[in-house]
Amino acid sequence: MAQFSRLDVAHAMKETGMIPLFFNNDIELSKNVLKACYDGGARLMEFTARGDFAHDVFGKLTKYAIAELPGMIMGVGSVTDAAAASLYMALGANFVVTPVLREDIAVACNRRKVLWSSGCGTLTEIARAEELGCEIVKLFPGDIYGPQFVKGIKGPQPWTSIMPTGGVSPTKENLKAWFDAGVTCVGMGSKLISKEIIANKDYKKLEQDVKNALAIIESVRE
């Protein structure tokens, strides 16, 4: 069951401005990545469940977060149906992120009052997701649409909260463009948790990179 309410999760997304995205089927490596992100200041993690037995890793990782990392909000991404969403919520997911708009996932998450973020690519999809209770819409793939798309959406729908994923990198130029356009937060995967960091198990670098990215976000928001 979720440890945090959907209102708490939405607040943390808006407050920190960034969600690291990560998947690996090695539980010890995953714990080290999670702790490095936590020590760097991140308070949310989207576990992108794309591999075999991902649910097993997620369950163990969530137990670790509850026991060792107070205030860390664990969520799951790449969820494509209500059955998977229900499984991960049973394993402690505090939020569910989807690559596409799925009404069955909306129903499953709303029933348990768990925040869900729907992958959308048109204004019509965004409006429908919000009608179904989506608080923060995932813009995916972000690199295809870009900050100008966000500006266009915020014109007729200034109330819409958007989280781009894909095409986000931890540079001042990139982050400033997204936040100037009006995003609420960003999802960042391999540009932040790189293959090199994983290969070298350079968790101190990851911690510093997370800290730097959050500092940039804070500065461009001012």
C-alpha positions as CSV (number, residue, x, y, z in Angstrom):
1,M,0.0,0.0,0.0
2,A,1.1,3.6,-0.7
3,Q,3.0,5.3,2.1
4,F,2.2,8.8,0.7
5,S,-1.1,10.4,-0.4
6,R,-1.5,11.5,-4.0
7,L,-1.6,15.1,-2.7
8,D,1.7,14.6,-0.9
9,V,3.2,13.1,-4.1
10,A,2.0,15.9,-6.3
11,H,3.4,18.5,-3.8
12,A,6.8,16.7,-3.8
13,M,6.8,16.7,-7.6
14,K,6.1,20.4,-7.8
15,E,8.5,21.2,-4.9
16,T,11.6,19.3,-6.1
17,G,10.9,19.8,-9.8
18,M,12.7,16.5,-10.8
19,I,12.1,12.8,-10.8
20,P,15.0,10.5,-11.6
21,L,14.0,7.5,-13.7
22,F,15.8,4.2,-13.4
23,F,15.7,0.4,-13.9
24,N,18.1,-2.4,-13.2
25,N,17.4,-6.0,-12.2
26,D,20.4,-6.0,-9.8
27,I,18.9,-5.1,-6.4
28,E,22.1,-4.1,-4.7
29,L,23.1,-1.8,-7.6
30,S,19.6,-0.4,-7.5
31,K,19.8,0.3,-3.8
32,N,23.1,2.2,-4.3
33,V,21.6,4.3,-7.2
34,L,18.5,5.1,-5.1
35,K,20.6,6.1,-2.1
36,A,22.9,8.3,-4.3
37,C,19.8,10.1,-5.6
38,Y,18.4,10.5,-2.1
39,D,21.7,11.8,-0.8
40,G,21.8,14.2,-3.7
41,G,18.4,15.6,-2.6
42,A,15.9,13.7,-4.8
43,R,12.8,12.7,-2.9
44,L,11.1,10.8,-5.7
45,M,12.2,7.8,-7.9
46,E,10.3,6.4,-10.9
47,F,11.3,2.8,-11.2
48,T,10.8,2.1,-14.9
49,A,9.5,-1.4,-14.8
50,R,10.8,-2.7,-18.2
51,G,12.5,-6.0,-17.4
52,D,11.8,-9.5,-16.3
53,F,10.9,-9.8,-12.6
54,A,10.9,-6.1,-12.3
55,H,8.1,-6.3,-9.7
56,D,10.4,-8.4,-7.5
57,V,13.2,-5.8,-7.6
58,F,10.7,-3.0,-7.0
59,G,9.2,-4.6,-3.9
60,K,12.6,-5.1,-2.4
61,L,13.7,-1.6,-3.3
62,T,10.6,-0.1,-1.8
63,K,11.1,-2.0,1.4
64,Y,14.7,-0.6,1.5
65,A,13.4,3.0,0.9
66,I,10.9,2.7,3.7
67,A,13.4,1.3,6.2
68,E,16.5,3.4,5.3
69,L,15.5,6.5,3.3
70,P,12.8,8.5,5.2
71,G,10.7,10.6,2.9
72,M,11.7,8.9,-0.3
73,I,8.7,8.5,-2.5
74,M,8.8,5.3,-4.7
75,G,6.8,5.2,-7.9
76,V,6.7,3.0,-10.9
77,G,6.8,3.8,-14.6
78,S,6.2,2.1,-18.0
79,V,3.0,0.7,-16.7
80,T,0.7,-0.4,-19.5
81,D,-2.4,-1.9,-17.9
82,A,-4.5,-1.9,-14.8
83,A,-3.3,-5.3,-13.6
84,A,0.3,-4.2,-13.6
85,A,-0.7,-1.0,-11.8
86,S,-2.5,-2.9,-9.2
87,L,0.4,-5.3,-8.7
88,Y,2.8,-2.4,-8.1
89,M,0.5,-0.6,-5.8
90,A,0.3,-3.7,-3.7
91,L,4.1,-3.6,-3.6
92,G,4.0,0.0,-2.3
93,A,4.0,2.2,-5.4
94,N,3.1,5.8,-4.4
95,F,2.6,6.9,-7.9
96,V,2.1,5.2,-11.3
97,V,3.4,6.6,-14.6
98,T,2.2,5.4,-18.0
99,P,3.6,5.9,-21.5
100,V,0.0,6.2,-22.9
101,L,-3.4,7.3,-21.8
102,R,-5.2,4.2,-20.3
103,E,-8.5,4.7,-18.6
104,D,-8.4,1.3,-16.9
105,I,-5.2,2.5,-15.1
106,A,-6.9,5.7,-14.1
107,V,-9.8,3.7,-12.5
108,A,-7.4,1.4,-10.6
109,C,-5.3,4.2,-9.2
110,N,-8.2,6.5,-8.4
111,R,-9.9,3.7,-6.5
112,R,-6.8,3.5,-4.2
113,K,-6.2,7.3,-4.2
114,V,-2.8,6.8,-5.8
115,L,-1.4,9.5,-8.1
116,W,-1.1,8.5,-11.7
117,S,0.6,10.4,-14.5
118,S,-0.6,9.6,-18.0
119,G,1.7,9.8,-21.0
120,C,0.1,12.2,-23.5
121,G,1.0,13.7,-26.8
122,T,-2.0,15.9,-27.8
123,L,-4.1,18.5,-26.2
124,T,-7.1,16.2,-26.5
125,E,-5.3,13.4,-24.6
126,I,-4.2,15.9,-21.9
127,A,-7.8,17.1,-21.5
128,R,-9.1,13.6,-21.2
129,A,-6.4,12.6,-18.7
130,E,-7.4,15.5,-16.6
131,E,-11.0,14.6,-16.8
132,L,-10.0,11.2,-15.4
133,G,-8.2,12.8,-12.5
134,C,-4.6,13.1,-13.7
135,E,-3.0,15.8,-11.6
136,I,0.4,16.0,-13.5
137,V,0.4,14.9,-17.1
138,K,3.5,13.2,-18.6
139,L,4.6,14.7,-21.9
140,F,6.2,11.8,-23.8
141,P,8.4,11.7,-25.7
142,G,9.5,15.1,-24.6
143,D,12.3,15.5,-27.2
144,I,9.8,15.2,-30.0
145,Y,7.5,17.9,-28.7
146,G,9.9,20.3,-26.9
147,P,9.3,23.4,-24.7
148,Q,7.4,25.2,-27.4
149,F,4.7,22.5,-27.2
150,V,4.4,23.1,-23.5
151,K,4.0,26.9,-24.1
152,G,1.2,26.1,-26.6
153,I,-0.7,23.9,-24.2
154,K,-0.4,26.4,-21.3
155,G,-2.1,29.1,-23.5
156,P,-5.6,27.6,-23.6
157,Q,-5.0,25.5,-20.4
158,P,-2.9,27.4,-17.9
159,W,-4.1,25.1,-15.2
160,T,-2.4,22.0,-16.8
161,S,0.6,20.6,-14.9
162,I,3.1,19.0,-17.3
163,M,6.1,16.7,-16.7
164,P,8.2,16.1,-19.8
165,T,10.2,12.8,-20.0
166,G,12.7,12.2,-22.7
167,G,14.7,15.0,-24.1
168,V,15.5,16.4,-20.6
169,S,19.2,16.8,-19.6
170,P,20.8,18.2,-16.5
171,T,22.1,21.3,-18.1
172,K,21.1,24.9,-17.3
173,E,20.2,25.6,-21.0
174,N,17.9,22.6,-21.2
175,L,16.3,22.9,-17.8
176,K,15.8,26.7,-18.2
177,A,14.0,26.1,-21.5
178,W,11.6,23.6,-20.0
179,F,10.8,25.6,-16.8
180,D,10.5,28.9,-18.7
181,A,7.9,27.1,-20.9
182,G,5.9,26.3,-17.7
183,V,6.6,22.7,-16.8
184,T,5.8,21.6,-13.2
185,C,8.6,19.1,-13.0
186,V,10.8,16.9,-15.3
187,G,11.6,13.2,-15.5
188,M,15.2,12.4,-16.1
189,G,16.7,9.0,-16.9
190,S,19.9,8.1,-18.8
191,K,21.0,11.8,-19.1
192,L,21.2,11.8,-15.3
193,I,21.8,8.2,-14.4
194,S,24.2,7.4,-17.2
195,K,25.5,4.1,-18.5
196,E,29.0,5.2,-17.4
197,I,27.9,5.9,-13.9
198,I,26.3,2.4,-13.7
199,A,29.3,0.7,-15.3
200,N,31.8,2.4,-13.0
201,K,29.4,2.2,-10.0
202,D,30.3,5.9,-9.5
203,Y,27.6,6.6,-6.9
204,K,29.4,9.7,-5.6
205,K,29.3,11.3,-9.1
206,L,25.6,10.5,-9.3
207,E,24.9,12.1,-5.9
208,Q,26.7,15.2,-7.1
209,D,25.0,15.2,-10.5
210,V,21.6,15.0,-8.8
211,K,22.5,17.8,-6.4
212,N,23.7,20.0,-9.3
213,A,20.5,19.3,-11.3
214,L,18.3,20.3,-8.4
215,A,20.3,23.4,-7.8
216,I,19.9,24.4,-11.5
217,I,16.2,23.8,-11.3
218,E,15.9,26.0,-8.2
219,S,17.9,28.8,-9.9
220,V,16.0,28.8,-13.2
221,R,12.7,28.9,-11.3
222,E,13.6,32.1,-9.5
